[in-house]
């Protein structure tokens, strides 16, 4: 959701923030559990430690976050590109719920300082991506709550002359798109979201992007992304798969959200890269 560097070392810098429990703040990207879609904030309630990930290794390590395990590090920012294989889960949908609970719980405990440091590092790595330096149009999103921060990245892309498209949540949870015209042209929408104030371009406008920055909660070594459960980006990805020139798909995550395995279903599509505060990692399955 391009991990910018190798994810095999212990995370000690920005974004490897430990991320143990909490209940979230009720906000999130379109279609996210944090917004109430696909399970709502209740999905994160009582999640306890990341040990509730049923061995999926989501928010990892053996530090203060519990024993989720397959992210493969022992420090606060546990992550690992070559993380151990996760225990199999009987039903993908059920397994996804457990992993989402653990990851949302972990994000909720990030301090504002940790989030800010992670956003700064993530932005620096993202701006070096060839996918973003060569694209004239990039589809992105406005981060809210404890999502990896995108505000500085949006402004930097716009300063470069890139046309940045932002999602607008429709009543049926599909996504329309509008052009980002600066932070002062964002309007408050439902579910705590921020959306562009300008004209709506239609759901198909995302097909004009050369690269699409995706929100998420985790990605594994195959490039399989764990989304928030609302289905909005499933529709976007299906639309993009039929584009004349499919764009590059990049998910933005915290370092310890690159895990050994996430449950996937037939409709799930791999991404090309993940960007974290630690760097970029690319995948060959997309």
C-alpha positions in Angstrom: 0.0 0.0 0.0 7.4 0.0 -2.4 8.9 -0.5 0.9 11.7 1.9 0.0 14.4 -0.1 1.6 15.0 -3.6 2.7 12.6 -4.7 5.4 14.8 -7.3 7.1 16.3 -5.2 9.8 15.0 -4.2 13.2 13.1 -1.0 13.0 14.5 1.7 15.2 13.6 4.8 13.3 10.4 6.7 12.4 7.4 4.5 11.9 8.7 1.5 13.7 6.6 2.7 16.5 5.7 -0.3 18.5 2.0 0.1 18.0 0.3 -1.7 20.7 -3.4 -1.6 21.5 -6.1 1.1 21.7 -9.5 1.6 20.2 -9.0 4.1 17.4 -10.5 7.5 16.8 -13.4 6.6 14.5 -11.9 8.1 11.4 -10.5 6.5 8.3 -10.0 6.4 4.6 -13.1 5.7 2.4 -14.3 2.2 3.0 -12.3 1.6 6.1 -13.3 0.0 9.3 -12.3 3.1 11.1 -15.1 4.9 9.3 -17.8 2.5 10.2 -18.0 0.8 6.8 -17.3 -2.9 6.8 -17.6 -3.3 10.5 -17.0 0.1 11.9 -15.1 1.2 14.9 -16.6 -1.8 16.7 -14.2 -4.0 14.7 -11.4 -2.4 16.7 -13.0 -2.5 20.1 -11.5 -4.7 22.7 -8.9 -5.9 20.3 -6.4 -6.0 23.2 -2.9 -6.7 22.1 -1.7 -7.6 18.6 -1.7 -11.2 19.8 -5.3 -11.3 18.6 -4.1 -11.5 15.0 -4.4 -15.3 15.3 -0.8 -15.8 14.3 -1.0 -13.6 11.2 1.9 -11.5 12.4 0.3 -8.2 11.7 1.6 -5.6 14.1 4.4 -7.6 15.1 7.3 -8.3 17.3 7.6 -9.5 20.8 7.8 -6.2 22.5 5.0 -4.3 24.1 2.6 -5.2 21.3 2.0 -8.8 22.3 3.0 -11.9 20.4 1.5 -11.7 17.0 4.8 -13.0 15.8 5.1 -13.3 12.0 6.3 -9.8 11.4 9.6 -11.1 12.7 11.2 -8.4 14.8 11.8 -8.0 18.5 11.8 -4.2 18.8 9.1 -1.6 19.0 8.9 -1.3 15.2 9.0 -5.1 14.5 8.9 -5.8 10.8 10.7 -8.1 8.4 10.7 -8.5 4.6 11.5 -12.2 5.1 9.1 -12.7 8.0 8.2 -16.2 9.1 5.2 -17.8 7.5 2.0 -17.2 9.3 -0.2 -19.9 10.6 -3.0 -20.8 8.1 -6.4 -19.3 8.8 -9.5 -21.4 8.2 -11.7 -18.7 6.6 -10.1 -15.7 4.9 -12.9 -13.3 5.9 -12.8 -14.4 9.5 -9.0 -14.1 9.5 -9.1 -10.7 8.0 -11.3 -9.4 10.8 -8.9 -10.6 13.4 -5.9 -9.1 11.7 -7.7 -5.8 11.2 -8.6 -5.6 14.8 -5.0 -6.1 15.8 -3.7 -3.6 13.4 -6.2 -0.9 14.2 -5.5 -1.5 17.8 -1.8 -1.0 17.2 -2.2 2.2 15.2 -4.4 3.7 17.9 -1.4 3.7 20.4 0.9 5.7 18.2 1.7 9.0 19.7 1.3 12.2 17.6 5.1 12.5 17.6 5.6 9.0 16.3 3.0 9.6 13.6 4.6 12.8 12.5 8.1 11.3 12.3 6.7 8.4 10.3 4.9 10.7 7.9 8.1 12.7 7.3 10.1 9.6 6.5 7.4 8.0 4.3 7.1 11.2 2.3 10.8 11.4 1.6 10.9 7.8 0.3 7.7 8.2 -1.7 9.0 11.2 -3.5 11.9 9.2 -4.8 9.7 6.6 -6.4 10.1 6.4 -10.2 6.4 5.7 -10.4 5.7 9.1 -8.9 8.5 11.1 -10.5 7.3 10.0 -14.0 3.5 10.2 -13.6 1.6 13.3 -14.7 -1.5 12.1 -12.7 -1.4 10.3 -9.4 -4.4 9.1 -7.5 -3.9 9.4 -3.7 -5.9 10.0 -0.6 -6.0 12.3 2.5 -4.8 10.5 5.6 -6.9 10.8 8.7 -6.5 9.6 12.2 -3.5 7.4 12.7 -3.1 6.4 9.1 0.4 6.9 7.7 0.4 10.6 6.9 0.0 11.8 3.3 -0.6 15.6 3.7 3.0 16.6 3.0 3.2 14.1 0.1 0.1 15.5 -1.5 1.5 19.1 -1.4 4.9 18.0 -2.7 3.4 16.2 -5.6 1.2 19.2 -6.4 4.3 21.5 -6.2 6.0 19.3 -8.8 3.1 19.9 -11.2 1.5 16.5 -10.7 -2.2 16.3 -11.1 -3.3 14.7 -7.9 -6.7 13.0 -7.7 -8.4 12.4 -4.4 -11.4 10.1 -3.6 -14.9 11.3 -2.9 -17.0 8.7 -1.1 -20.4 8.0 -2.8 -23.5 6.8 -1.0 -23.0 3.3 -2.3 -19.4 3.3 -1.0 -17.9 3.5 -4.5 -15.4 6.3 -5.1 -15.7 9.4 -7.3 -12.6 11.6 -7.8 -11.7 15.2 -7.7 -8.5 17.2 -8.2 -6.4 18.2 -5.2 -6.1 22.0 -5.2 -4.4 22.5 -1.8 -5.2 21.9 1.8 -7.4 25.0 1.9 -9.7 23.5 -0.7 -10.4 20.3 1.2 -13.9 20.1 2.8 -15.1 18.0 5.7 -17.2 15.1 4.6 -19.0 12.3 6.4 -17.1 9.7 8.6 -14.4 12.3 9.4 -13.1 12.3 5.8 -11.6 15.2 3.9 -12.5 15.5 0.2 -11.6 18.0 -2.6 -14.0 20.8 -3.0 -13.9 21.0 -6.8 -15.9 19.3 -9.5 -16.4 15.6 -9.5 -14.8 13.7 -12.3 -16.6 10.4 -12.1 -15.4 7.0 -10.8 -13.6 6.3 -14.0 -11.3 9.2 -13.6 -8.9 7.1 -11.6 -8.0 5.2 -14.8 -6.2 8.4 -15.9 -3.6 7.9 -13.2 -0.1 6.6 -13.9 0.2 5.6 -10.2 -2.3 5.0 -7.5 -1.4 5.4 -3.8 -3.6 3.0 -1.7 -4.4 3.0 1.9 -4.3 -0.3 3.8 -3.5 -2.1 7.0 -0.9 -4.6 5.9 0.8 -6.2 2.9 2.6 -9.5 2.6 5.6 -10.8 0.6 3.3 -11.6 -2.4 2.1 -8.0 -2.5 -1.3 -9.0 -1.3 -2.8 -6.0 0.5 -5.1 -6.1 3.5 -7.7 -3.3 3.1 -10.1 -1.9 5.6 -13.1 -4.1 4.8 -15.5 -1.5 3.2 -15.0 -2.6 -0.4 -14.5 0.9 -1.9 -11.0 0.1 -3.1 -11.9 -3.4 -4.3 -14.1 -1.6 -6.8 -11.3 0.8 -7.7 -8.9 -2.0 -8.3 -11.3 -3.9 -10.4 -11.9 -0.8 -12.5 -8.1 -0.3 -12.9 -7.5 -3.9 -13.9 -9.6 -3.1 -17.1 -7.7 0.1 -17.9 -6.0 0.3 -21.2 -2.7 0.9 -19.3 -3.1 -0.3 -15.7 -1.4 2.1 -13.3 1.2 1.1 -10.8 -0.3 0.3 -7.4 1.6 1.5 -4.3 0.3 1.0 -0.7 1.4 3.3 2.1 2.0 1.6 5.5 4.0 1.6 8.7 7.1 -0.5 8.7 5.7 -3.3 11.0 2.7 -3.7 8.7 4.8 -5.5 6.1 4.1 -9.1 7.3 4.6 -12.7 6.5 1.1 -13.4 5.3 -2.3 -11.8 5.1 -5.5 -13.7 4.3 -6.7 -13.2 0.8 -9.7 -14.0 -1.3 -10.3 -14.5 -5.0 -11.1 -10.9 -5.7 -8.0 -9.5 -4.0 -5.3 -8.0 -6.2 -1.6 -7.6 -5.5 0.2 -4.3 -5.4 3.4 -3.5 -7.1 5.1 -1.9 -4.2 4.8 -0.7 -0.6 6.3 2.5 0.9 6.9 2.7 4.6 9.0 5.0 6.8 11.8 2.5 6.4 11.9 2.5 2.6 10.5 0.8 -0.4 9.8 -2.8 -1.3 8.7 -4.1 -4.6 6.7 -7.2 -5.5 6.7 -9.4 -8.5 3.2 -10.8 -8.3 1.2 -7.8 -9.5 
